[in-house]
Amino acid sequence: MGCPPVRPAAHHTEGVGAASDDSHTETSGRSVIRVRRSGPLSGSVRISGAKNSVLKLMAASVLAPGRFTLHNVPRIADVALMSELLEGMGATVAHGAAGSAPDVMTIDVPEVMVPEAPYDQVERMRASIVVLGPLLARFGEARVSVPGGDDFGHRPIDMHLRALEQLGATFTTSHGYIQGRAERLTGAQVLLEYPSVGATENLLMAAVRARGTTVIDNAAREPEIADLAAFLNAMGAEVDGAGSSTITVEGVESLHPVTHTVVPDRIEAATYLAAVGMAGGSIRLLGARADHMVMLLEKLGDMGLRVDDGGDVLVATASDRLRSVDVSTLPYPGVATDYKPLLVALLSVADGVGILTENVFAGRFRYIPELVRMGADIRVEGHHAVVRGVDALSGAPVRAPDIRAGAALVVAGLAAEGETVVADAEHVERGYQDLVGNLARLGADIS
């Protein structure tokens, strides 16, 4: 299963974890997080920039030569890996350089680049496939390794390729690489068979330099798509409708570098909401966007977690045991599949029985046996998880199978009697900038 452990370049590693949400790297389990039952949480935590946005903004920088500046960039290894990829193409990337804030990144993009995403980078971080669209748009060619791994599931890149072919690109595959060519991309009406985030992003970045008008129907609607469109428009693109299911792009002849602030990470915000739901108390999430989590906040409200929107801060309060609800994951604006492990953890100690239905990706219940080891009463039936709340979980040694599931096990440990030891914590560290430190500052008993 999967790829070798991530080894980010030395000049990118300060404060950095390792690979991405959809990376399934085997680890040696040397890193562990120890969590003990914690009383009410209190205090504030600032939400980092969205990992699922910044990687695509970095890829989009390929579209124009010059210096780009990104603010609110999280110090996680996916960012380091995308930096490696851009540097391999010829760019110069500096994150938190001397004289700048730790969350500021500069990307110097040259006139001439090597339009290739090699195997070691795509294998460690599948999000790097999104360089395909911008490379084709600017250079007329791209060579990208075919993403591997059994856990790619229902996220094949065929949809990306079919969409780009409608703009005039042609592809051949040999020796594990996709070779794309396009003498000049031409606008077209493209109907995506599924609102794929990656396919929407690749198509959007290609269309901004295509001749004529491109209309993307059944486009993904995530806030990260809107953030990418705002970035492209600031560069001189003409993108309309991002955030809706129909995006219209008028191709332009040239683009220019810009300065941009990355939107906050809604999955990270959800993790701290789940933490206060498990441990109780009241916390402030600085920079979190309620409008990016409307459906989730409605479900958490139904469970009894109060969240007040103060504009640039969310105040979350849990004073009683939460109530069980039924939840279904759906493409945005529905409840994101990345929220699911956190919701299952909350349901495991809620009052009543809740059913969580997975409608986005198959096979994402690998963490449930770990929660059962902690005393949770969960039964999986196909793409449904039936969760009967128990009075309390009990601490146990468990293993983090991936980023979000690992975070959910950490959160579950806040409401478990005794000590919970989460092994393979490298996964957790990959998706969060100092989750352990932030929870400790909120009052959690964690190390």
C-alpha angles and dihedrals in degrees: 000000000000143000138325121276114283117259107185117201112273095244091058102044105086107119091352130133120195143265137347145287092264096042114106101192118171111234135194092235093235092135117071136174117214117206128181129189107284132204124228114324122229138172137054137294127189115227115232127228115283113271090205090057105039094055091057092045089053090051091049090057087075087074095077138026120241139058121320122191122202124190128199093032112164119231098236131129098252085065090049091050093050087048089054090050094050091046090051087057091051105268125127116229127191122181117189093350120183111289095023133090116269091248096052121102129186123199119194108199117196129215091245122047139168103247097213138113106197127214099257093058098042091045092053096042119020092191086078088080086083091077087075095081099045093044092053091046096052105029104022091234141064136178113201129171116244108252110247138194133093093251095066084099115164094356102091118157094230088100090055092051096046091051093049091046088060087061090054103269120139125206138199126183124210138145091008096305134108111220113199128189134181123169088197126345115231126205119255143166106263124189112196113213089218130017092254114180095209095046091048091051095047092047093046093052091048095046096056090072097035122111111258132349128336121193117194112199123193088020121173111264102203120140088243089063090054090048091053091049091051089051092050093047090052086054089057101269123137107228121158131181101025108159091038129082092256120058122184120200126189108200119235132201098233144007134202136212120268145183115247140172116224117235116249121270108258093191091056090048090051090053092059091044088055090048093057089044089057100040101029127224133097128286138176121227107203116211095006116143117224090190089064093055105038098135093043092050090050091054093046089049090053087053092054102260109134116215120183119196113221096175101252094022135051119209112204122192131182117179103157139036110288123245125238120251136175116252134188124193116227138162114281130323082035124079107297119239088232088066092056102089090049091051092048089052090051092047090051090072099027124111110264136000124311131186120212115197121198111212101160111053130015123229100026098132097088092119096058096086087056092054089047088055085059091055101267117151104224130151122190118211112177107298093348128090114199108204121192109193118237127204093245141351122230125228115255141157107272138168128233108228094187142349103280095035089051091052089050091054090051090050091048089054089063089069099037124104110241125000128329116201113199110199125197086038088162085089092058092047090054095065103035136058102226101331091167094050093047093049090047090053088053089056103265119147096235139132 
